[in-house]
């Protein structure tokens, strides 16, 4: 479904919440989940087994027709036979449509965060995510390709894509922890890791191409760009066709933000509580980041396992020499033993946030006029550190920045378990980067980083966050709080780390949580 909207002018004074007409959500309108007949909480689950969206059983109607008189049957026997046949007919219907409810998002099985009722992941449960993107002219082809790619998940390609996501696993598993997989030579869409490749028979199996349901909200910087996006989507839909009725109709909400095309400003203006009703996550992705480059199966598998409040895939450039990100802690790490890390920053490039975490942080920003003034001018700096402080400490006290400065494998750090029930102790980090699911930053450089106003705004924003909200300065970008290693899958698990082998370092400087003192920061 494609929708085109035009936003109204918005004053920089954000002392009050945007009204529903500006956000595109009508007052008291049904949530996306309600429109699809999907319950958004366990309290909404009906007490009895009913099938409101299914046609009445023809067999049931036939059974209610008057039966011919028979000398062998009296009225009570007739009634008993009718009741018995209705019971059998309904039992058959339940068996026949047992898969229907799962495929269409049944309220009986809906479990948005995969808790499964036991603290263990339910890997066939539905997760709903709204993917929000800003698209300049040079980025529109990337965004269109990504939308069509996601639509293919629900058009019968989910099994093929899941198989493709694991195509390199046999080679990867045979190499063990000494494996090195070149993302530039082999691509990232099927990039393997030790969780993915050893999960066939574990509790973390499941098809995320089907069970993660994505919709899009696109910000076009002019009406012309909005029309261009809509036309290209229509052209692709007509050219490629739809072989089957999709299992999920991807909603594409295109919004003209020409009144103020600043990225953070529009996140705050449009990603409202009403717009996000029924969703579990909101995913802000720049237009020059290729969503199609991500191993979707592996990424969402780790989201289900670790359930961070804010996270991102590690970033690589479109070539070895190309720019990925200025923050080393957010770059892809080739050592397959390093699965993830809790960090003090998740960049505004491609962050995934739990909806509740985002809305809590949004409210803190929305009612601060000084901050909103800078966002309206295009300021972004320190915004992506402050939300980590908000998610971890609710903006109280000073944001800590950990004691780990070495970016590499540390054998004493916790290992992710293939038995998801064992991961309870490492779930729920405030901000996390997933190193073994790299995503490609094409880097179109659509923002002038040397703009005088932007530089001034950046300085003001960081000062406000530092002085009034306890957000640390640049030193926070040089460290991580905690590493998470690959699971124990074989005898090669105790390969020495670079530090233990003494590569350029004179001494071993401590365990996972203690930090490394004066060791080489390797930044």
C-alpha positions as CSV (number, residue, x, y, z in Angstrom):
1,X,0.0,0.0,0.0
2,X,1.4,3.4,-1.1
3,X,0.4,6.6,0.6
4,X,1.6,10.1,-0.2
5,X,1.3,12.9,2.4
6,X,2.3,16.5,2.6
7,X,3.4,17.9,5.9
8,X,2.2,21.3,7.2
9,X,4.6,24.0,8.3
10,X,6.0,23.4,11.8
11,X,7.3,26.1,14.0
12,X,10.6,25.6,15.7
13,X,8.9,26.2,19.0
14,X,8.1,22.6,20.1
15,X,6.7,23.4,23.5
16,X,3.7,21.3,22.7
17,X,3.3,17.9,20.9
18,X,2.6,17.9,17.2
19,X,-1.0,17.4,16.6
20,X,-2.3,14.3,14.8
21,X,-2.9,16.1,11.5
22,X,0.8,16.9,11.3
23,X,1.9,13.4,12.0
24,X,-0.5,11.7,9.6
25,X,-2.4,9.8,12.3
26,X,-6.1,10.6,12.7
27,X,-7.4,11.0,16.3
28,X,-8.8,7.8,17.7
29,X,-7.9,6.0,14.4
30,X,-7.3,2.3,14.7
31,X,-3.7,1.2,15.1
32,X,-1.8,-0.6,12.4
33,X,-2.1,-3.7,14.4
34,X,-5.9,-3.3,14.8
35,X,-6.3,-2.7,11.1
36,X,-4.7,-6.0,10.4
37,X,-6.6,-7.8,13.1
38,X,-3.5,-8.4,15.2
39,X,-3.7,-8.1,19.0
40,X,-1.0,-5.8,20.4
41,X,-0.9,-7.3,23.9
42,X,-1.8,-10.5,25.6
43,X,-4.8,-8.8,27.3
44,X,-6.4,-8.5,23.8
45,X,-6.4,-12.2,23.2
46,X,-10.0,-13.5,23.0
47,X,-11.0,-16.0,25.6
48,X,-12.6,-18.4,23.2
49,X,-11.5,-19.8,19.9
50,X,-13.2,-17.7,17.2
51,X,-12.4,-17.1,13.6
52,X,-14.0,-13.7,12.8
53,X,-12.1,-13.3,9.6
54,X,-12.9,-16.7,8.1
55,X,-16.1,-17.4,6.0
56,X,-18.8,-19.4,7.7
57,X,-18.5,-23.1,7.1
58,X,-20.8,-24.3,4.3
59,X,-20.9,-27.6,6.0
60,X,-22.4,-26.0,9.1
61,X,-25.2,-24.4,7.0
62,X,-25.9,-27.7,5.3
63,X,-26.2,-29.4,8.7
64,X,-28.9,-27.0,9.8
65,X,-31.1,-27.8,6.9
66,X,-34.2,-29.8,7.8
67,X,-33.5,-33.5,7.6
68,X,-36.1,-35.8,6.0
69,X,-38.4,-37.7,8.3
70,X,-37.3,-41.1,9.1
71,X,-39.1,-43.8,11.1
72,X,-35.7,-44.9,12.6
73,X,-34.8,-41.5,14.1
74,X,-36.7,-39.4,16.6
75,X,-36.1,-35.7,17.2
76,X,-33.6,-36.1,20.1
77,X,-31.4,-38.5,18.0
78,X,-31.5,-36.0,15.1
79,X,-30.3,-33.2,17.4
80,X,-27.5,-35.3,18.8
81,X,-26.4,-36.2,15.3
82,X,-26.5,-32.5,14.2
83,X,-24.4,-31.5,17.2
84,X,-21.9,-34.2,16.6
85,X,-21.5,-33.3,13.0
86,X,-21.1,-29.6,13.8
87,X,-18.3,-30.5,16.3
88,X,-16.5,-32.6,13.7
89,X,-16.9,-29.9,11.1
90,X,-15.4,-27.2,13.4
91,X,-12.6,-29.5,14.4
92,X,-11.8,-30.0,10.7
93,X,-11.8,-26.2,10.1
94,X,-9.4,-25.7,13.0
95,X,-7.0,-28.2,11.6
96,X,-7.3,-26.9,8.0
97,X,-6.7,-23.3,9.1
98,X,-4.1,-24.0,11.8
99,X,-1.4,-22.3,9.7
100,X,-3.7,-19.5,8.6
101,X,-3.6,-17.8,11.9
102,X,0.2,-17.8,12.1
103,X,0.6,-16.6,8.5
104,X,-1.8,-13.7,8.9
105,X,-0.7,-12.6,12.4
106,X,-3.1,-14.5,14.7
107,X,-3.8,-12.8,18.0
108,X,-3.5,-16.3,19.6
109,X,0.2,-16.5,18.9
110,X,1.2,-12.9,18.9
111,X,4.2,-12.3,21.2
112,X,6.0,-9.1,20.0
113,X,9.3,-9.4,21.8
114,X,9.6,-13.2,21.6
115,X,9.4,-13.9,25.3
116,X,7.5,-17.1,24.7
117,X,6.1,-16.9,28.2
118,X,9.2,-18.6,29.7
119,X,11.9,-15.9,29.2
120,X,12.9,-17.9,26.1
121,X,12.6,-16.6,22.6
122,X,9.5,-17.5,20.6
123,X,11.1,-17.5,17.1
124,X,7.9,-17.8,15.1
125,X,6.3,-14.8,16.9
126,X,5.6,-11.6,14.9
127,X,7.8,-8.5,15.3
128,X,6.5,-5.3,13.7
129,X,9.0,-2.6,12.7
130,X,8.5,0.8,11.0
131,X,11.5,1.6,8.9
132,X,11.9,5.4,8.6
133,X,14.1,6.9,5.9
134,X,15.1,10.3,4.5
135,X,15.7,10.2,0.8
136,X,17.6,12.8,-1.3
137,X,17.5,12.4,-5.2
138,X,20.8,10.4,-5.2
139,X,19.5,8.0,-2.5
140,X,16.1,7.3,-4.0
141,X,17.3,4.3,-6.1
142,X,18.8,2.7,-3.0
143,X,15.6,3.2,-1.0
144,X,13.4,1.8,-3.8
145,X,15.6,-1.3,-4.1
146,X,15.4,-1.8,-0.4
147,X,11.6,-1.6,-0.4
148,X,11.2,-4.0,-3.2
149,X,13.6,-6.4,-1.5
150,X,11.6,-6.3,1.8
151,X,8.4,-6.8,-0.2
152,X,9.8,-10.0,-1.6
153,X,10.0,-11.5,1.9
154,X,6.2,-11.8,2.0
155,X,5.7,-12.7,-1.6
156,X,6.9,-16.3,-1.3
157,X,10.6,-15.7,-1.1
158,X,11.1,-16.2,2.6
159,X,12.3,-19.8,2.5
160,X,14.7,-19.2,-0.3
161,X,16.1,-16.1,1.4
162,X,16.6,-18.0,4.7
163,X,18.5,-20.7,2.9
164,X,20.6,-18.0,1.1
165,X,21.4,-16.3,4.4
166,X,23.2,-19.5,5.6
167,X,24.8,-20.5,2.3
168,X,28.4,-20.0,3.6
169,X,27.8,-21.7,6.9
170,X,29.3,-25.1,6.0
171,X,32.7,-23.5,5.0
172,X,32.5,-21.2,8.0
173,X,31.8,-23.9,10.5
174,X,34.6,-26.1,9.2
175,X,37.1,-23.2,9.8
176,X,36.0,-22.7,13.4
177,X,37.1,-19.7,15.3
178,X,40.0,-19.2,12.9
179,X,37.5,-18.4,10.1
180,X,37.9,-15.2,8.2
181,X,35.1,-14.2,5.8
182,X,35.8,-11.3,3.5
183,X,32.6,-9.3,3.2
184,X,33.9,-7.5,0.1
185,X,34.7,-10.7,-1.8
186,X,31.7,-12.7,-0.7
187,X,29.0,-10.0,0.0
188,X,27.2,-9.2,3.3
189,X,23.6,-10.4,2.5
190,X,24.6,-13.9,3.5
191,X,27.4,-13.0,5.9
192,X,27.8,-15.9,8.3
193,X,28.4,-16.0,12.1
194,X,28.7,-18.6,14.8
195,X,25.2,-18.1,16.2
196,X,23.5,-18.3,12.8
197,X,25.5,-21.2,11.5
198,X,25.0,-23.4,14.6
199,X,21.3,-22.6,15.2
200,X,19.6,-25.2,12.9
201,X,18.5,-27.3,15.9
202,X,18.6,-24.7,18.6
203,X,15.8,-22.7,20.2
204,X,16.8,-19.7,18.2
205,X,15.8,-21.1,14.8
206,X,12.9,-19.6,12.8
207,X,12.4,-17.6,9.6
208,X,12.8,-13.8,10.3
209,X,12.1,-13.0,6.6
210,X,8.5,-14.0,7.4
211,X,8.0,-13.3,11.1
212,X,9.5,-9.8,11.1
213,X,6.9,-7.5,9.4
214,X,8.2,-4.3,8.1
215,X,6.5,-1.1,6.9
216,X,8.1,2.2,5.6
217,X,7.8,5.9,6.3
218,X,9.8,7.9,3.9
219,X,10.7,11.6,4.1
220,X,11.0,13.3,0.7
221,X,12.7,16.7,0.8
222,X,10.3,18.2,-1.8
223,X,7.0,17.4,-3.4
224,X,8.8,16.5,-6.6
225,X,11.0,13.9,-4.8
226,X,7.9,12.5,-3.1
227,X,6.1,12.1,-6.5
228,X,9.3,10.6,-7.9
229,X,9.5,8.0,-5.2
230,X,5.8,7.1,-5.7
231,X,6.2,6.8,-9.5
232,X,9.3,4.6,-9.2
233,X,7.6,2.3,-6.7
234,X,4.5,2.0,-9.0
235,X,6.8,1.3,-12.1
236,X,8.7,-1.4,-10.2
237,X,5.4,-3.0,-9.0
238,X,4.0,-3.1,-12.5
239,X,7.3,-4.3,-14.1
240,X,8.0,-7.0,-11.5
241,X,4.4,-8.0,-10.8
242,X,3.1,-9.8,-7.8
243,X,3.1,-13.6,-8.3
244,X,1.0,-14.3,-5.2
245,X,-1.1,-12.4,-2.7
246,X,1.5,-11.2,-0.1
247,X,1.5,-12.6,3.4
248,X,2.0,-9.1,4.6
249,X,1.1,-6.0,2.6
250,X,4.0,-3.6,3.1
251,X,2.7,-0.1,3.9
252,X,4.8,2.7,2.3
253,X,4.0,6.1,3.7
254,X,5.7,8.9,1.7
255,X,5.8,12.3,3.4
256,X,6.7,15.6,1.8
257,X,8.9,17.4,4.4
258,X,10.0,20.3,2.2
259,X,8.9,22.8,4.9
260,X,11.9,21.6,7.0
261,X,13.9,18.6,5.6
262,X,16.2,18.3,8.6
263,X,16.6,14.7,9.7
264,X,16.3,14.7,13.5
265,X,13.6,17.3,13.4
266,X,11.4,15.1,11.2
267,X,12.1,12.0,13.3
268,X,10.7,13.9,16.3
269,X,7.8,15.4,14.4
270,X,6.6,12.3,12.6
271,X,7.6,9.3,14.7
272,X,4.9,9.9,17.2
273,X,3.1,7.7,19.6
274,X,0.1,7.6,17.3
275,X,2.1,6.8,14.2
276,X,4.0,4.0,16.1
277,X,1.0,2.4,17.6
278,X,1.1,-1.4,17.1
279,X,4.8,-1.4,16.3
280,X,7.6,-3.0,18.4
281,X,10.5,-1.2,16.8
282,X,11.3,2.0,14.9
283,X,14.3,1.8,12.6
284,X,15.8,5.1,11.4
285,X,18.0,4.4,8.3
286,X,19.8,7.0,6.2
287,X,19.0,6.9,2.5
288,X,22.6,5.9,1.6
289,X,22.6,2.8,3.8
290,X,21.7,-0.3,1.9
291,X,19.2,-2.4,3.9
292,X,19.5,-5.1,1.2
293,X,23.1,-5.6,2.2
294,X,22.2,-6.8,5.6
295,X,21.8,-10.5,6.6
296,X,18.2,-10.0,7.8
297,X,18.0,-13.5,9.2
298,X,21.1,-13.2,11.4
299,X,20.4,-9.6,12.5
300,X,16.9,-10.2,13.8
301,X,18.0,-13.5,15.3
302,X,20.4,-11.6,17.6
303,X,17.8,-8.9,18.3
304,X,15.5,-11.6,19.5
305,X,18.3,-13.2,21.6
306,X,19.8,-10.1,23.2
307,X,16.9,-7.6,23.1
308,X,18.9,-4.4,23.3
309,X,16.9,-1.2,23.7
310,X,18.9,0.6,21.0
311,X,21.1,-1.2,18.5
312,X,22.7,-1.1,15.1
313,X,24.5,-3.4,12.7
314,X,28.3,-2.8,12.4
315,X,29.1,-0.6,9.4
316,X,31.4,-1.1,6.4
317,X,31.9,1.1,3.4
318,X,30.9,0.0,-0.1
319,X,34.6,-0.8,-0.8
320,X,37.7,-1.4,1.4
321,X,38.8,2.2,0.9
322,X,35.3,3.8,1.3
323,X,34.1,5.6,4.3
324,X,32.0,3.6,6.8
325,X,31.7,5.6,10.0
326,X,34.0,7.8,12.0
327,X,33.4,5.8,15.2
328,X,35.7,2.8,15.4
329,X,33.5,1.1,18.0
330,X,30.8,0.9,15.4
331,X,32.9,-0.5,12.6
332,X,32.7,-4.2,11.5
333,X,35.3,-6.4,13.2
334,X,36.6,-9.3,11.1
335,X,37.3,-11.6,14.1
336,X,34.3,-13.9,14.2
337,X,34.6,-14.4,17.9
338,X,33.5,-10.9,18.6
339,X,29.7,-11.0,18.3
340,X,28.5,-7.8,19.9
341,X,29.4,-5.0,22.4
342,X,27.5,-2.6,24.6
343,X,28.6,0.9,23.6
344,X,28.0,4.5,24.7
345,X,26.9,5.5,21.2
346,X,24.6,4.1,18.5
347,X,24.9,6.4,15.5
348,X,22.1,8.3,13.8
349,X,23.0,6.4,10.6
350,X,20.9,3.3,11.1
351,X,19.7,2.9,14.7
352,X,17.0,0.4,15.7
353,X,15.0,1.4,18.8
354,X,12.3,-0.2,20.9
355,X,9.3,2.0,20.4
356,X,8.9,2.6,24.2
357,X,12.6,3.6,24.4
358,X,12.2,6.0,21.5
359,X,9.0,7.6,22.8
360,X,10.5,8.2,26.2
361,X,13.6,9.8,24.7
362,X,11.5,11.8,22.2
363,X,9.5,13.3,25.1
364,X,12.7,14.5,26.8
365,X,13.7,16.3,23.5
366,X,10.3,17.6,22.5
367,X,9.8,19.8,25.6
368,X,13.3,21.3,25.5
369,X,13.0,24.4,23.4
370,X,16.8,25.0,23.2
371,X,17.3,21.5,21.8
372,X,14.4,21.7,19.4
373,X,15.7,25.0,18.0
374,X,19.0,23.3,17.1
375,X,17.3,20.3,15.6
376,X,15.2,22.5,13.4
377,X,18.5,24.0,12.1
378,X,19.9,20.6,11.3
379,X,21.9,19.8,14.4
380,X,22.5,16.1,15.2
381,X,25.7,15.9,17.2
382,X,25.5,14.1,20.6
383,X,21.9,13.2,20.0
384,X,23.0,9.6,19.5
385,X,25.0,9.5,22.7
386,X,22.3,11.1,24.7
387,X,19.7,8.4,23.9
388,X,22.1,5.7,25.2
389,X,22.3,7.7,28.5
390,X,18.5,7.9,28.5
391,X,18.1,4.2,27.8
392,X,20.6,3.2,30.4
393,X,20.1,5.8,33.2
394,X,17.0,7.7,32.2
395,X,19.2,10.8,31.9
396,X,20.1,10.7,35.6
397,X,23.7,11.2,36.9
398,X,26.6,11.1,34.5
399,X,26.8,8.8,31.5
400,X,29.5,6.2,32.3
401,X,31.9,5.2,29.5
402,X,33.2,1.8,30.7
403,X,36.7,0.6,31.1
404,X,37.3,-1.3,27.9
405,X,39.3,0.6,25.3
406,X,40.7,-2.4,23.3
407,X,38.6,-3.3,20.3
408,X,39.2,-7.0,19.9
409,X,38.5,-10.4,21.3
410,X,38.7,-10.8,25.0
411,X,38.3,-14.4,26.2
412,X,37.0,-13.5,29.6
413,X,33.9,-11.8,28.3
414,X,30.5,-13.5,28.3
415,X,29.6,-15.9,25.6
416,X,26.2,-15.9,23.8
417,X,24.5,-19.3,24.3
418,X,22.9,-21.3,21.5
419,X,20.3,-22.3,24.2
420,X,18.4,-19.0,24.3
421,X,17.1,-19.6,27.8
422,X,20.7,-19.3,29.0
423,X,21.0,-15.7,27.7
424,X,18.8,-14.1,30.2
425,X,21.7,-12.5,32.1
426,X,23.0,-10.7,29.1
427,X,19.8,-9.3,27.7
428,X,18.5,-5.7,27.6
429,X,21.6,-3.6,27.0
430,X,21.0,0.1,26.5
431,X,23.0,0.5,23.3
432,X,24.6,-2.4,21.4
433,X,26.5,-2.9,18.1
434,X,26.3,-6.2,16.3
435,X,29.7,-6.8,14.8
436,X,28.9,-10.0,12.7
437,X,26.0,-8.6,10.7
438,X,27.7,-5.8,8.7
439,X,25.6,-3.3,6.7
440,X,26.9,-1.3,3.8
441,X,27.1,2.5,3.9
442,X,27.2,3.8,0.3
443,X,28.1,7.3,1.6
444,X,26.5,9.8,-0.8
445,X,27.6,12.8,1.3
446,X,24.3,14.6,1.0
447,X,25.0,16.7,4.1
448,X,27.6,19.5,4.1
449,X,29.6,18.7,7.2
450,X,31.5,22.0,6.8
451,X,28.4,24.2,6.9
452,X,29.1,27.0,9.4
453,X,25.6,26.8,10.9
454,X,25.8,23.1,11.4
455,X,29.1,23.3,13.1
456,X,27.8,26.0,15.4
457,X,24.6,24.0,16.1
458,X,26.7,20.9,16.9
459,X,28.7,22.7,19.5
460,X,25.6,24.1,21.2
461,X,23.9,20.7,21.2
462,X,26.8,18.9,22.8
463,X,27.2,21.6,25.4
464,X,23.5,21.3,26.4
465,X,23.7,17.5,26.6
466,X,26.9,17.6,28.5
467,X,26.2,20.3,31.0
468,X,22.5,19.7,31.6
469,X,22.0,16.0,31.0
470,X,25.2,14.3,32.0
471,X,26.2,13.0,28.6
472,X,30.0,12.4,28.3
473,X,32.2,14.0,25.7
474,X,34.3,12.4,23.0
475,X,36.1,10.0,25.5
476,X,32.9,8.0,25.5
477,X,33.4,7.1,21.8
478,X,36.7,5.3,22.6
479,X,35.4,2.6,24.8
480,X,32.8,-0.1,25.2
481,X,31.1,-1.4,28.4
482,X,31.0,-5.1,27.6
483,X,31.9,-7.6,24.8
484,X,29.8,-10.6,23.9
485,X,31.7,-13.5,22.4
486,X,30.6,-16.2,20.0
487,X,29.0,-19.3,21.6
488,X,31.0,-22.4,22.5
489,X,30.7,-24.6,19.4
490,X,33.9,-26.6,19.2
491,X,37.5,-27.3,20.5
492,X,39.0,-24.2,18.9
493,X,37.2,-21.9,21.3
494,X,40.3,-21.1,23.3
495,X,42.4,-19.5,20.6
496,X,44.4,-16.8,22.2
497,X,43.3,-13.2,21.8
498,X,45.6,-10.6,20.2
499,X,46.3,-9.2,23.6
500,X,47.2,-12.6,25.0
501,X,49.6,-13.2,22.1
502,X,51.3,-9.9,22.9
503,X,50.9,-8.4,19.5
504,X,52.6,-5.1,20.1
505,X,51.5,-4.9,23.7
506,X,53.9,-5.5,26.6
507,X,51.4,-6.9,29.1
508,X,48.0,-8.3,29.6
509,X,46.0,-5.5,31.1
510,X,42.9,-7.0,32.8
511,X,39.7,-8.9,32.3
512,X,36.5,-8.1,30.5
513,X,35.0,-5.7,33.0
514,X,38.1,-4.3,34.6
515,X,39.5,-2.5,31.5
516,X,43.0,-2.2,30.2
517,X,44.6,0.6,32.1
518,X,47.3,2.2,29.9
519,X,47.2,-0.3,27.1
520,X,47.3,0.7,23.5
521,X,43.7,2.0,22.7
522,X,44.0,0.8,19.1
523,X,41.5,3.3,17.9
